[in-house]
Amino acid sequence: MKHFLIGAAALTLTTAAHAESWDMPTPYGDTTFHTQNIMQFTDDVRAATDGGLDITIHSAGSLFPHSEIKGAVRNRQVPMGEFFLSTLSNEDLAYGLDSQPFVATSYEDAAKLWDAQRPVVTELLAEQGLMPLFSVPWPPQGLYTNGEIATVADLNGLRFRAYNAALEEFAALAGAAPVQVEASDIPQAFATGQVAAMITSPSTGVNSTAWDFVTHYSPINAWVPKNIVVVNQRMFDGLDADTQAAVIAAAETAQTRGWEMSAAEAETMTAALAENGITVYEPSAELVEGLQGIGATMLENWQTNASESAAAILQAYQQ
């Protein structure tokens, strides 16, 4: 019996010695469904590896600001992280097709687009020593303003929150003034007059208590952008085969779960906006026509500047 206890203790020490502890930054707070999905992902990995890989989430940009997360993973400051995929559009337009207005406006189209986008994104990230694990969309993007917007002309002159290059271009073509503002800074930006309107998901609207600073919301379903979770390839390769398999399996589950969470979120959060006093209204035909016109112009510009790999995504998606 004594020898058995000594052997068990030695096994425990050996297991602990081989345990990996990873840090994972994300820009979004704990109440955001993306973060909640990642929490479940890390729990799944921990359970599947019997604690052999323990991932600590650093939410709300607490470890690295959004703009530095991808670089931190690439440089092995952290093994993995989450960020908004289209923020990489300045590297290659292949990353940002999901943020082009009115290219993919439903979950079905967004899934089809990701099927076309993923091989190209995977290859581009591999060149930087990164590997995508999973990607999850935000709910379709809607328009937040003070007062109803009947036509595109009503946006003229408004200071407009932007979160990537595509939205900057969109705002400019609408005659608005784009201002870069992270999700966590939205309430302060409206309170100080830095911005007066925005296009974002109902999730972000609720998480930022949009009813405190705007009166109207219209589900224009402009695009369905995605977050992506990536891991440093070298650090992933340093895991044993069983742990690698556990991470991949948990990632596949997280992607499926995340898309389901997003669809549910679109409904519940739009309802929450209305319950908190925001007027939710369907966009007029004139507004939709004007917005789609902007989208067509932007897609032409995108195609003019797209790399061969980016153009191949659009071609595969449209087939």
RAZIJO-V727017 format. One record per backbone hydrogen bond with DSSP energy under -1.0 kcal/mol. NH is the residue of the N-H (numbers start at 1). CO is the residue of the C=O. E is the energy in kcal/mol with one decimal. If there is no record, write none. Layout:
nh = <NH:NH>
co = <CO:CO>
e = <E:E>
//
This chain:
nh = <5:6:7:8:9:10:11:12:13:14:15:16:17:18:20:22:24:26:32:36:37:38:39:40:41:42:43:44:45:46:47:48:49:50:51:52:54:56:58:60:61:62:68:69:72:73:74:75:76:77:78:81:82:83:85:87:88:89:91:92:95:96:99:100:102:103:110:111:112:113:114:115:116:117:118:121:122:123:124:125:126:127:128:129:130:131:133:134:136:138:141:142:143:144:145:154:155:156:157:158:160:161:162:168:169:170:171:172:173:174:175:176:177:179:181:185:186:189:190:191:192:193:194:195:196:197:198:200:205:206:207:208:209:210:212:213:214:215:216:217:218:220:222:227:228:229:230:231:232:233:236:237:239:244:245:246:247:248:249:250:251:252:253:254:255:256:257:258:259:260:261:262:263:264:265:266:267:268:269:270:271:272:273:274:275:276:277:278:279:281:288:289:290:291:292:293:294:295:296:297:298:299:300:301:302:303:304:305:306:311:312:313:314:315:316:317:318>
co = <1:2:3:4:5:6:7:8:9:10:11:12:13:14:52:54:56:58:29:32:33:34:35:36:37:38:39:40:41:42:43:44:45:47:46:49:20:22:24:28:26:59:65:66:68:69:70:71:73:72:72:230:25:228:226:84:85:86:88:88:92:93:96:97:222:100:106:107:108:109:110:111:112:113:114:117:118:119:120:121:122:123:125:126:125:231:229:229:227:225:223:200:218:198:216:151:152:153:175:155:177:197:179:164:165:166:167:168:169:170:172:171:158:160:162:182:183:185:186:187:188:190:189:189:159:159:144:142:201:202:203:204:206:205:209:210:210:145:145:279:143:218:141:136:83:134:81:131:79:129:232:233:236:240:241:242:243:244:245:246:247:248:249:250:251:252:253:254:255:256:257:258:259:260:261:262:263:264:265:266:267:268:269:270:271:272:274:273:215:217:284:285:286:287:288:289:290:291:292:293:294:295:296:297:298:299:300:301:302:307:308:309:310:311:312:313:314>
e = <-2.3:-2.2:-2.3:-2.5:-2.3:-2.1:-2.2:-2.3:-2.2:-2.2:-2.6:-2.5:-2.1:-1.4:-3.6:-2.6:-2.7:-2.3:-1.3:-2.2:-2.5:-2.1:-2.4:-1.7:-2.1:-2.8:-1.9:-2.6:-2.3:-2.5:-2.5:-2.6:-1.7:-1.1:-3.0:-1.6:-3.1:-3.2:-3.0:-2.0:-2.5:-1.6:-2.1:-1.3:-2.1:-2.1:-2.4:-2.4:-1.2:-2.5:-1.3:-2.0:-2.0:-2.0:-1.9:-1.8:-1.9:-1.6:-2.2:-1.4:-1.9:-1.1:-1.8:-1.4:-3.8:-1.6:-2.6:-2.5:-1.9:-2.5:-2.3:-2.0:-1.4:-2.4:-3.0:-2.8:-3.0:-1.8:-2.5:-2.7:-2.0:-1.2:-1.6:-1.7:-2.4:-2.4:-3.4:-1.1:-1.4:-3.0:-2.2:-2.9:-2.7:-3.3:-2.1:-1.4:-2.1:-1.3:-3.1:-2.0:-3.0:-2.7:-3.0:-1.7:-2.3:-2.5:-2.6:-2.2:-2.5:-1.5:-1.4:-2.7:-3.1:-2.7:-2.3:-1.5:-1.3:-2.2:-2.2:-2.5:-2.1:-1.1:-1.8:-1.5:-3.7:-1.3:-1.9:-1.9:-1.9:-2.3:-2.8:-1.7:-1.9:-2.7:-2.3:-2.0:-2.1:-1.1:-2.7:-2.7:-2.2:-2.2:-2.0:-2.7:-2.8:-2.8:-2.5:-2.5:-3.3:-2.7:-2.5:-2.8:-1.8:-2.5:-2.3:-1.9:-2.3:-2.4:-2.4:-2.4:-2.2:-2.3:-2.0:-2.4:-2.4:-1.9:-2.8:-2.8:-2.1:-1.6:-2.6:-2.4:-1.9:-2.1:-2.5:-2.2:-1.1:-2.4:-2.8:-1.1:-2.0:-1.9:-1.9:-1.6:-2.4:-1.4:-1.8:-2.2:-2.9:-2.1:-2.5:-2.5:-2.2:-2.7:-2.7:-1.7:-1.7:-2.3:-2.3:-2.0:-2.5:-2.2:-1.9:-2.2:-2.6:-2.6:-1.8:-1.4:-1.2:-2.7:-1.9:-1.3:-1.6:-2.2:-2.5:-2.5:-2.3>
//
